Amino acid sequence: MTRLSRYVTQELWPPLLAGALLFTAILSFGYFFISSQWLTGVPIGLIARWIGYQMPDTLVKVLPMAVVLMTVVAFGRLATERELVAVQSGGISLGRVARPVWVTAALVTALSIWLSLWVAPRANIETRGLYWDVLTGAGLSQLVGKTVDLGNNLTLSLGSYDGAKRELQRIRLEQWSADAPKQGRIIFADAGTFENNRLTLRGYSVYSVDYAAAAQLSKVSETDPQAFREAVQAVFPSVILPPQPSDTLAIDTGLSRKKTLATYADAIGADGEGWAELVAVLTDKNATAAERRTARVNLNRKLALPFGNLVLALAALPFALRYGRTLGVSLGLALMIAVGYYLVFFLGLTLAPLLPGLPEVGVWLANVVFAGLGLGLLRRG
Protein backbone atom coordinates (compact mmCIF):
# COMPACT_ATOMS: atom_id res chain seq x y z
CA MET A 1 0.00 0.00 0.00
CA THR A 2 1.41 3.41 -0.99
CA ARG A 3 1.73 6.30 1.43
CA LEU A 4 -1.25 8.06 -0.22
CA SER A 5 -3.49 4.99 0.15
CA ARG A 6 -2.50 4.63 3.80
CA TYR A 7 -3.22 8.30 4.41
CA VAL A 8 -6.68 8.15 2.80
CA THR A 9 -7.48 4.90 4.61
CA GLN A 10 -6.63 6.54 7.93
CA GLU A 11 -9.14 9.26 7.07
CA LEU A 12 -11.86 6.71 6.28
CA TRP A 13 -11.84 4.36 9.25
CA PRO A 14 -12.62 6.79 12.11
CA PRO A 15 -15.91 8.09 10.61
CA LEU A 16 -16.82 4.57 9.48
CA LEU A 17 -16.43 3.14 12.98
CA ALA A 18 -18.00 6.20 14.62
CA GLY A 19 -21.00 6.00 12.27
CA ALA A 20 -21.45 2.27 12.84
CA LEU A 21 -21.33 2.75 16.61
CA LEU A 22 -23.65 5.77 16.55
CA PHE A 23 -26.33 4.23 14.33
CA THR A 24 -26.12 0.86 16.10
CA ALA A 25 -26.56 2.57 19.47
CA ILE A 26 -29.60 4.48 18.19
CA LEU A 27 -31.31 1.35 16.85
CA SER A 28 -30.42 -0.71 19.93
CA PHE A 29 -31.87 1.97 22.19
CA GLY A 30 -35.01 1.89 20.06
CA TYR A 31 -35.34 -1.89 20.52
CA PHE A 32 -34.88 -1.53 24.26
CA PHE A 33 -37.26 1.44 24.58
CA ILE A 34 -40.08 -0.32 22.71
CA SER A 35 -39.75 -3.46 24.84
CA SER A 36 -38.78 -1.85 28.16
CA GLN A 37 -42.27 -2.14 29.68
CA TRP A 38 -41.95 -5.96 29.54
CA LEU A 39 -38.38 -6.08 30.86
CA THR A 40 -38.96 -4.85 34.41
CA GLY A 41 -36.77 -6.72 36.87
CA VAL A 42 -34.78 -8.53 34.17
CA PRO A 43 -31.03 -8.79 34.96
CA ILE A 44 -28.83 -6.39 32.98
CA GLY A 45 -26.74 -9.32 31.73
CA LEU A 46 -29.74 -10.92 30.03
CA ILE A 47 -30.78 -7.62 28.45
CA ALA A 48 -27.23 -7.15 27.14
CA ARG A 49 -27.31 -10.67 25.71
CA TRP A 50 -30.67 -9.97 24.05
CA ILE A 51 -29.36 -6.76 22.48
CA GLY A 52 -26.16 -8.58 21.47
CA TYR A 53 -28.16 -11.15 19.51
CA GLN A 54 -29.65 -8.28 17.52
CA MET A 55 -26.26 -6.86 16.56
CA PRO A 56 -25.74 -8.86 13.31
CA ASP A 57 -29.09 -7.80 11.84
CA THR A 58 -28.60 -4.24 13.10
CA LEU A 59 -25.16 -3.98 11.52
CA VAL A 60 -26.48 -5.10 8.13
CA LYS A 61 -28.97 -2.22 8.30
CA VAL A 62 -26.63 0.52 9.60
CA LEU A 63 -23.38 -0.20 7.75
CA PRO A 64 -24.60 1.48 4.52
CA MET A 65 -25.28 4.66 6.53
CA ALA A 66 -21.84 4.39 8.12
CA VAL A 67 -20.21 4.03 4.69
CA VAL A 68 -21.99 7.17 3.48
CA LEU A 69 -20.80 9.06 6.56
CA MET A 70 -17.26 7.73 6.04
CA THR A 71 -17.13 8.94 2.44
CA VAL A 72 -18.71 12.34 3.01
CA VAL A 73 -16.68 13.22 6.11
CA ALA A 74 -13.31 12.00 4.83
CA PHE A 75 -13.47 13.40 1.30
CA GLY A 76 -15.30 16.51 2.42
CA ARG A 77 -12.36 17.33 4.68
CA LEU A 78 -9.81 16.50 1.96
CA ALA A 79 -11.65 18.76 -0.48
CA THR A 80 -12.14 21.59 2.03
CA GLU A 81 -8.48 21.70 3.00
CA ARG A 82 -7.44 21.62 -0.65
CA GLU A 83 -5.54 18.37 -0.21
CA LEU A 84 -7.33 16.82 -3.17
CA VAL A 85 -6.36 19.78 -5.36
CA ALA A 86 -2.73 19.35 -4.32
CA VAL A 87 -2.75 15.63 -5.06
CA GLN A 88 -4.47 16.03 -8.42
CA SER A 89 -2.10 18.82 -9.43
CA GLY A 90 0.64 16.21 -9.00
CA GLY A 91 -0.94 14.10 -11.72
CA ILE A 92 -2.82 11.64 -9.49
CA SER A 93 -6.41 11.04 -10.60
CA LEU A 94 -9.45 11.11 -8.36
CA GLY A 95 -10.01 7.44 -9.08
CA ARG A 96 -6.58 6.61 -7.71
CA VAL A 97 -7.16 8.73 -4.61
CA ALA A 98 -10.56 7.09 -4.04
CA ARG A 99 -9.25 3.54 -4.36
CA PRO A 100 -9.19 3.02 -0.56
CA VAL A 101 -12.89 3.93 -0.52
CA TRP A 102 -13.70 1.07 -2.90
CA VAL A 103 -11.49 -1.35 -0.97
CA THR A 104 -13.05 -0.39 2.37
CA ALA A 105 -16.59 -0.50 0.95
CA ALA A 106 -15.86 -3.92 -0.60
CA LEU A 107 -14.67 -5.25 2.77
CA VAL A 108 -17.79 -3.89 4.46
CA THR A 109 -19.92 -5.46 1.70
CA ALA A 110 -18.31 -8.88 2.26
CA LEU A 111 -18.87 -8.56 6.01
CA SER A 112 -22.51 -7.56 5.46
CA ILE A 113 -23.18 -10.51 3.12
CA TRP A 114 -21.74 -12.92 5.71
CA LEU A 115 -23.84 -11.35 8.46
CA SER A 116 -26.98 -11.18 6.33
CA LEU A 117 -26.99 -14.75 5.03
CA TRP A 118 -25.25 -16.78 7.73
CA VAL A 119 -25.10 -14.96 11.08
CA ALA A 120 -28.17 -12.71 11.39
CA PRO A 121 -30.84 -15.40 10.62
CA ARG A 122 -29.63 -17.64 13.46
CA ALA A 123 -29.14 -14.69 15.80
CA ASN A 124 -32.68 -13.46 15.06
CA ILE A 125 -34.11 -16.83 16.07
CA GLU A 126 -32.07 -16.80 19.29
CA THR A 127 -33.29 -13.26 19.96
CA ARG A 128 -36.97 -14.24 19.83
CA GLY A 129 -36.42 -17.39 21.87
CA LEU A 130 -34.56 -15.48 24.58
CA TYR A 131 -37.15 -12.71 24.63
CA TRP A 132 -40.27 -14.84 24.93
CA ASP A 133 -38.94 -17.77 26.96
CA VAL A 134 -36.52 -15.99 29.32
CA LEU A 135 -36.95 -12.23 29.44
CA THR A 136 -40.74 -12.01 29.49
CA GLY A 137 -41.57 -15.60 30.50
CA ALA A 138 -44.55 -15.53 28.13
CA GLY A 139 -43.24 -18.52 26.20
CA LEU A 140 -45.73 -20.06 23.80
CA SER A 141 -48.69 -18.12 25.22
CA GLN A 142 -48.54 -15.93 22.12
CA LEU A 143 -49.64 -18.96 20.08
CA VAL A 144 -52.87 -19.57 22.03
CA GLY A 145 -55.84 -19.30 19.70
CA LYS A 146 -53.66 -19.53 16.57
CA THR A 147 -53.20 -22.37 14.12
CA VAL A 148 -49.44 -22.80 13.72
CA ASP A 149 -47.73 -24.60 10.85
CA LEU A 150 -44.87 -26.65 12.32
CA GLY A 151 -43.72 -28.09 8.99
CA ASN A 152 -44.02 -31.67 7.73
CA ASN A 153 -47.73 -30.94 7.04
CA LEU A 154 -48.23 -30.64 10.82
CA THR A 155 -50.38 -27.86 12.33
CA LEU A 156 -50.77 -27.08 16.02
CA SER A 157 -53.60 -25.39 17.93
CA LEU A 158 -53.42 -24.52 21.64
CA GLY A 159 -56.22 -23.94 24.11
CA SER A 160 -53.94 -22.44 26.78
CA TYR A 161 -50.35 -22.31 27.97
CA ASP A 162 -48.85 -22.57 31.49
CA GLY A 163 -45.68 -20.46 31.49
CA ALA A 164 -44.52 -21.64 34.92
CA LYS A 165 -44.51 -25.29 33.74
CA ARG A 166 -43.68 -24.51 30.09
CA GLU A 167 -46.72 -26.67 29.36
CA LEU A 168 -49.11 -26.62 26.42
CA GLN A 169 -52.73 -27.43 27.27
CA ARG A 170 -55.80 -28.53 25.29
CA ILE A 171 -53.78 -29.43 22.23
CA ARG A 172 -54.97 -30.31 18.75
CA LEU A 173 -52.57 -31.48 16.05
CA GLU A 174 -53.43 -32.15 12.43
CA GLN A 175 -51.22 -33.89 9.89
CA TRP A 176 -52.57 -34.35 6.37
CA SER A 177 -51.12 -36.52 3.64
CA ALA A 178 -49.41 -34.61 0.83
CA ASP A 179 -50.43 -37.29 -1.71
CA ALA A 180 -53.99 -37.75 -0.46
CA PRO A 181 -55.16 -34.42 1.01
CA LYS A 182 -58.42 -35.94 2.34
CA GLN A 183 -56.48 -38.40 4.51
CA GLY A 184 -54.69 -37.53 7.71
CA ARG A 185 -54.27 -37.80 11.47
CA ILE A 186 -55.92 -35.70 14.14
CA ILE A 187 -54.34 -35.83 17.59
CA PHE A 188 -55.91 -34.48 20.76
CA ALA A 189 -53.98 -34.16 24.02
CA ASP A 190 -54.70 -32.79 27.45
CA ALA A 191 -51.20 -31.35 27.90
CA GLY A 192 -47.68 -31.54 26.56
CA THR A 193 -44.30 -29.90 26.19
CA PHE A 194 -42.47 -28.49 23.17
CA GLU A 195 -38.68 -28.52 23.42
CA ASN A 196 -36.22 -28.27 20.53
CA ASN A 197 -37.95 -30.15 17.66
CA ARG A 198 -40.10 -32.49 19.73
CA LEU A 199 -43.65 -32.37 21.06
CA THR A 200 -44.30 -34.71 24.00
CA LEU A 201 -48.02 -35.24 24.62
CA ARG A 202 -49.93 -36.61 27.62
CA GLY A 203 -53.55 -37.73 27.72
CA TYR A 204 -53.54 -38.14 23.97
CA SER A 205 -55.79 -39.81 21.42
CA VAL A 206 -54.92 -40.30 17.76
CA TYR A 207 -57.52 -40.61 15.02
CA SER A 208 -56.70 -41.53 11.43
CA VAL A 209 -59.43 -40.18 9.16
CA ASP A 210 -60.30 -40.51 5.48
CA TYR A 211 -62.84 -37.96 4.27
CA ALA A 212 -62.94 -39.53 0.83
CA ALA A 213 -64.38 -42.66 2.48
CA ALA A 214 -66.77 -40.50 4.51
CA ALA A 215 -68.34 -39.30 1.27
CA GLN A 216 -69.31 -42.91 0.52
CA LEU A 217 -71.30 -43.39 3.75
CA SER A 218 -74.49 -42.05 2.17
CA LYS A 219 -74.33 -44.82 -0.43
CA VAL A 220 -74.32 -47.63 2.13
CA SER A 221 -77.66 -49.28 2.77
CA GLU A 222 -78.94 -48.76 6.31
CA THR A 223 -80.41 -52.24 6.23
CA ASP A 224 -76.94 -53.81 5.97
CA PRO A 225 -75.26 -53.30 9.38
CA GLN A 226 -72.10 -55.15 8.36
CA ALA A 227 -71.56 -52.98 5.27
CA PHE A 228 -72.23 -49.85 7.28
CA ARG A 229 -69.73 -50.95 9.95
CA GLU A 230 -67.08 -51.55 7.30
CA ALA A 231 -67.77 -48.14 5.73
CA VAL A 232 -67.33 -46.42 9.10
CA GLN A 233 -64.13 -48.40 9.66
CA ALA A 234 -62.86 -47.05 6.32
CA VAL A 235 -63.51 -43.50 7.53
CA PHE A 236 -61.61 -44.09 10.76
CA PRO A 237 -59.04 -46.77 9.84
CA SER A 238 -57.34 -46.51 13.23
CA VAL A 239 -57.85 -45.02 16.66
CA ILE A 240 -54.96 -45.04 19.12
CA LEU A 241 -55.39 -44.50 22.86
CA PRO A 242 -52.59 -44.69 25.45
CA PRO A 243 -52.34 -48.10 27.18
CA GLN A 244 -51.68 -46.28 30.46
CA PRO A 245 -52.89 -42.78 31.42
CA SER A 246 -49.29 -41.75 32.17
CA ASP A 247 -47.96 -42.81 28.74
CA THR A 248 -46.67 -40.08 26.42
CA LEU A 249 -46.51 -39.66 22.67
CA ALA A 250 -43.47 -37.98 21.05
CA ILE A 251 -43.80 -36.21 17.70
CA ASP A 252 -40.95 -34.65 15.74
CA THR A 253 -41.69 -31.24 14.26
CA GLY A 254 -40.30 -29.43 11.24
CA LEU A 255 -39.78 -26.22 13.25
CA SER A 256 -37.91 -25.97 16.53
CA ARG A 257 -39.45 -24.23 19.54
CA LYS A 258 -37.22 -21.18 19.01
CA LYS A 259 -38.01 -20.96 15.30
CA THR A 260 -41.71 -21.32 16.03
CA LEU A 261 -41.49 -18.39 18.43
CA ALA A 262 -39.47 -16.41 15.89
CA THR A 263 -42.04 -17.05 13.17
CA TYR A 264 -45.36 -16.78 15.02
CA ALA A 265 -44.97 -15.08 18.41
CA ASP A 266 -44.60 -11.55 16.99
CA ALA A 267 -46.94 -9.68 14.67
CA ILE A 268 -43.97 -9.49 12.29
CA GLY A 269 -41.97 -12.72 12.29
CA ALA A 270 -38.22 -12.68 12.73
CA ASP A 271 -36.09 -12.95 9.61
CA GLY A 272 -34.72 -16.44 10.26
CA GLU A 273 -34.00 -17.61 6.70
CA GLY A 274 -30.38 -17.78 5.63
CA TRP A 275 -28.47 -19.10 2.62
CA ALA A 276 -29.20 -22.78 3.32
CA GLU A 277 -32.94 -22.30 3.84
CA LEU A 278 -33.43 -20.06 0.80
CA VAL A 279 -31.39 -22.25 -1.54
CA ALA A 280 -33.29 -25.31 -0.28
CA VAL A 281 -36.58 -23.71 -1.36
CA LEU A 282 -35.19 -22.64 -4.73
CA THR A 283 -33.92 -26.17 -5.47
CA ASP A 284 -36.95 -28.00 -4.07
CA LYS A 285 -38.91 -29.56 -6.93
CA ASN A 286 -42.03 -29.68 -4.76
CA ALA A 287 -41.95 -25.97 -3.85
CA THR A 288 -44.81 -23.89 -5.26
CA ALA A 289 -44.25 -20.97 -7.62
CA ALA A 290 -45.20 -18.54 -4.84
CA GLU A 291 -42.68 -20.11 -2.44
CA ARG A 292 -39.91 -19.91 -5.05
CA ARG A 293 -40.76 -16.28 -5.82
CA THR A 294 -40.68 -15.36 -2.14
CA ALA A 295 -37.33 -17.11 -1.74
CA ARG A 296 -35.94 -15.24 -4.75
CA VAL A 297 -37.04 -11.91 -3.30
CA ASN A 298 -35.57 -12.69 0.13
CA LEU A 299 -32.27 -13.96 -1.23
CA ASN A 300 -31.82 -10.93 -3.46
CA ARG A 301 -32.85 -8.60 -0.62
CA LYS A 302 -30.17 -10.12 1.59
CA LEU A 303 -27.61 -9.48 -1.17
CA ALA A 304 -28.82 -6.10 -2.42
CA LEU A 305 -28.57 -4.27 0.91
CA PRO A 306 -24.96 -5.35 1.56
CA PHE A 307 -24.00 -4.29 -1.97
CA GLY A 308 -25.57 -0.96 -1.12
CA ASN A 309 -22.34 -0.24 0.76
CA LEU A 310 -20.42 -0.09 -2.52
CA VAL A 311 -23.20 1.79 -4.30
CA LEU A 312 -23.55 4.42 -1.56
CA ALA A 313 -19.80 5.00 -1.43
CA LEU A 314 -19.99 5.81 -5.14
CA ALA A 315 -23.11 7.97 -4.76
CA ALA A 316 -21.73 9.87 -1.74
CA LEU A 317 -18.36 10.76 -3.28
CA PRO A 318 -19.52 13.57 -5.62
CA PHE A 319 -21.63 15.12 -2.84
CA ALA A 320 -18.62 15.03 -0.52
CA LEU A 321 -16.43 16.81 -3.07
CA ARG A 322 -19.00 19.56 -3.68
CA TYR A 323 -20.72 20.14 -0.36
CA GLY A 324 -18.85 18.39 2.47
CA ARG A 325 -17.45 21.61 3.91
CA THR A 326 -18.07 21.15 7.63
CA LEU A 327 -18.86 18.25 9.93
CA GLY A 328 -22.45 19.46 10.38
CA VAL A 329 -23.01 19.66 6.63
CA SER A 330 -21.37 16.25 6.19
CA LEU A 331 -23.69 14.67 8.73
CA GLY A 332 -26.71 16.25 7.06
CA LEU A 333 -25.59 15.05 3.63
CA ALA A 334 -24.94 11.55 4.92
CA LEU A 335 -28.41 11.32 6.45
CA MET A 336 -30.05 12.74 3.33
CA ILE A 337 -28.33 10.24 1.03
CA ALA A 338 -28.94 7.29 3.36
CA VAL A 339 -32.62 8.13 3.88
CA GLY A 340 -33.09 8.57 0.13
CA TYR A 341 -31.49 5.20 -0.52
CA TYR A 342 -33.64 3.39 2.03
CA LEU A 343 -36.81 5.00 0.71
CA VAL A 344 -36.04 3.79 -2.82
CA PHE A 345 -34.96 0.40 -1.45
CA PHE A 346 -38.27 -0.14 0.35
CA LEU A 347 -40.17 1.17 -2.66
CA GLY A 348 -38.41 -1.48 -4.75
CA LEU A 349 -39.35 -4.19 -2.24
CA THR A 350 -42.97 -3.04 -2.53
CA LEU A 351 -42.80 -3.25 -6.32
CA ALA A 352 -41.08 -6.67 -6.38
CA PRO A 353 -44.29 -8.72 -5.80
CA LEU A 354 -45.90 -6.82 -8.69
CA LEU A 355 -43.20 -8.21 -11.01
CA PRO A 356 -43.75 -11.97 -10.61
CA GLY A 357 -41.61 -12.83 -13.62
CA LEU A 358 -38.58 -10.84 -12.48
CA PRO A 359 -38.93 -9.60 -8.88
CA GLU A 360 -35.16 -8.96 -8.75
CA VAL A 361 -35.72 -5.73 -10.69
CA GLY A 362 -37.61 -4.24 -7.78
CA VAL A 363 -35.18 -5.51 -5.14
CA TRP A 364 -32.11 -4.04 -6.89
CA LEU A 365 -33.85 -0.81 -7.95
CA ALA A 366 -32.17 1.37 -5.28
CA ASN A 367 -28.70 0.10 -6.15
CA VAL A 368 -29.22 0.76 -9.87
CA VAL A 369 -30.64 4.25 -9.27
CA PHE A 370 -27.93 5.39 -6.85
CA ALA A 371 -25.10 3.83 -8.86
CA GLY A 372 -26.33 5.73 -11.91
CA LEU A 373 -26.66 8.91 -9.84
CA GLY A 374 -23.11 8.62 -8.52
CA LEU A 375 -21.56 7.90 -11.91
CA GLY A 376 -23.50 10.72 -13.55
CA LEU A 377 -22.41 13.30 -10.97
CA LEU A 378 -18.78 12.17 -11.09
CA ARG A 379 -18.67 12.53 -14.88
CA ARG A 380 -20.12 16.04 -14.66
CA GLY A 381 -17.54 16.95 -12.03
Salt bridges, closest charged atoms under 4 A:
GLU11 OE1 - ARG77 NE 2.83
ASP57 OD2 - LYS61 NZ 2.39
GLU81 OE1 - ARG77 NH1 2.60
GLU83 OE2 - ARG77 NH1 3.03
GLU126 OE1 - LYS258 NZ 2.89
ASP133 OD1 - ARG166 NH1 3.80
ASP133 OD2 - ARG257 NE 2.80
GLU167 OE2 - ARG202 NH2 2.70
GLU174 OE2 - ARG172 NE 3.05
GLU195 OE1 - ARG166 NH2 2.89
GLU195 OE2 - ARG257 NH1 3.92
ASP252 OD1 - ARG198 NH2 3.14
ASP266 OD2 - ARG128 NE 2.16
ASP271 OD2 - ARG301 NH2 3.21
ASP271 OD2 - LYS302 NZ 2.87
GLU360 OE2 - ARG296 NE 2.92
